[in-house]
Amino acid sequence: MDRLDVELLKLKSNEETIVNEISSRHQNSQWTDWLNEWGSRLDRMNDPDIKFNDKKTFLKTIVDKIIVKSKDKLQHELSIKFKFPYVNDELIYNDINDKSKGYILKDFSFKLSVIFLRV
């Protein structure tokens, strides 16, 4: 009975490992699909045939608020707060040759600030 219990425990552990791997691969697949879709949507926004209201609607889905501050007569600061952490994010894969082994998301932010000169 003890050997059967040990074997059952090994099989359950193996099952859990396989289920986790399948889940991880599914998540990576969804991430890649979402990333490709996101890139396509951004590329379409540069199309002059896209209507202004469509671009505005798209921006409303990703931007929480935009704040413009005058630093002096020529310098202004534009701060964009996104609804999700799009800024400076980076995927660090556990194994660059086998991306199914997972990744971590590094250095992400919800805010982008830019200083520009009025000319």
C-alpha positions as CSV (number, residue, x, y, z in Angstrom):
1,M,0.0,0.0,0.0
2,D,2.9,2.4,0.8
3,R,4.4,1.9,-2.6
4,L,1.0,2.5,-4.2
5,D,0.6,5.7,-2.2
6,V,4.1,6.9,-3.2
7,E,3.3,6.1,-6.9
8,L,0.0,7.9,-6.7
9,L,1.7,10.9,-5.2
10,K,4.3,10.9,-8.0
11,L,1.5,10.7,-10.6
12,K,-0.5,13.5,-9.1
13,S,2.7,15.7,-8.9
14,N,3.4,14.9,-12.6
15,E,-0.2,15.7,-13.5
16,E,0.1,19.1,-11.7
17,T,3.4,19.9,-13.5
18,I,1.8,19.1,-16.9
19,V,-1.4,21.2,-16.2
20,N,0.9,24.1,-15.1
21,E,2.9,23.8,-18.3
22,I,-0.2,23.7,-20.5
23,S,-1.6,26.8,-18.6
24,S,1.7,28.6,-19.1
25,R,1.8,27.9,-22.8
26,H,-1.8,29.0,-23.2
27,Q,-1.0,32.3,-21.4
28,N,2.1,32.9,-23.6
29,S,0.0,32.2,-26.6
30,Q,-2.7,34.7,-25.5
31,W,0.1,37.3,-24.7
32,T,1.6,36.9,-28.2
33,D,-1.9,37.2,-29.8
34,W,-2.6,40.3,-27.8
35,L,0.8,41.8,-28.6
36,N,0.3,41.2,-32.3
37,E,-3.2,42.7,-32.2
38,W,-2.0,45.7,-30.2
39,G,0.8,46.3,-32.8
40,S,-1.7,46.1,-35.6
41,R,-4.0,48.5,-34.0
42,L,-1.2,51.0,-33.4
43,D,-0.1,50.7,-37.0
44,R,-3.7,51.4,-38.2
45,M,-3.8,54.6,-36.2
46,N,-1.2,56.1,-38.6
47,D,-3.5,55.5,-41.6
48,P,-4.8,58.8,-42.8
49,D,-8.1,57.1,-43.8
50,I,-8.9,56.4,-40.1
51,K,-11.4,59.0,-38.9
52,F,-10.5,61.4,-36.0
53,N,-13.3,60.1,-33.8
54,D,-12.1,56.5,-34.2
55,K,-8.6,57.6,-33.1
56,K,-10.1,59.5,-30.2
57,T,-12.1,56.4,-29.1
58,F,-9.0,54.3,-29.3
59,L,-7.1,56.7,-27.1
60,K,-9.9,56.7,-24.6
61,T,-9.5,53.0,-24.1
62,I,-5.8,53.3,-23.2
63,V,-5.3,56.8,-21.7
64,D,-6.7,57.6,-18.3
65,K,-5.7,61.3,-18.3
66,I,-3.4,63.9,-19.9
67,I,-1.9,66.8,-17.9
68,V,-0.1,69.7,-19.5
69,K,1.9,72.0,-17.3
70,S,3.8,75.1,-18.3
71,K,7.3,75.1,-16.9
72,D,8.0,78.6,-18.3
73,K,7.1,80.6,-21.4
74,L,8.8,78.1,-23.7
75,Q,8.8,74.8,-21.9
76,H,5.8,72.6,-21.2
77,E,5.5,69.2,-19.6
78,L,3.0,66.7,-21.0
79,S,2.2,63.8,-18.6
80,I,0.1,60.9,-19.9
81,K,-1.3,58.4,-17.4
82,F,-2.3,55.2,-19.0
83,K,-5.0,52.7,-17.8
84,F,-2.4,49.9,-18.0
85,P,1.3,49.8,-17.6
86,Y,2.4,50.3,-21.2
87,V,5.5,52.5,-20.6
88,N,9.0,51.1,-20.6
89,D,7.9,47.5,-20.1
90,E,10.1,44.7,-21.1
91,L,9.6,40.9,-21.3
92,I,12.5,39.0,-19.8
93,Y,12.2,35.3,-20.9
94,N,13.4,32.6,-18.5
95,D,14.9,30.9,-21.6
96,I,15.1,33.0,-24.8
97,N,15.3,29.8,-26.9
98,D,12.2,28.3,-25.3
99,K,9.7,31.1,-24.6
100,S,7.2,28.6,-23.2
101,K,9.3,28.4,-20.1
102,G,7.8,31.8,-19.0
103,Y,8.9,35.3,-18.5
104,I,8.8,38.2,-16.1
105,L,7.6,41.7,-16.9
106,K,10.2,44.3,-15.9
107,D,10.3,48.0,-15.4
108,F,6.7,48.9,-16.3
109,S,4.9,52.2,-15.6
110,F,1.5,53.7,-16.0
111,K,2.9,57.2,-16.6
112,L,4.9,58.9,-19.4
113,S,6.2,62.5,-18.9
114,V,7.7,64.5,-21.8
115,I,9.1,68.1,-21.7
116,F,8.8,70.0,-25.0
117,L,9.6,73.4,-26.3
118,R,7.1,75.7,-27.9
119,V,8.5,77.2,-31.0
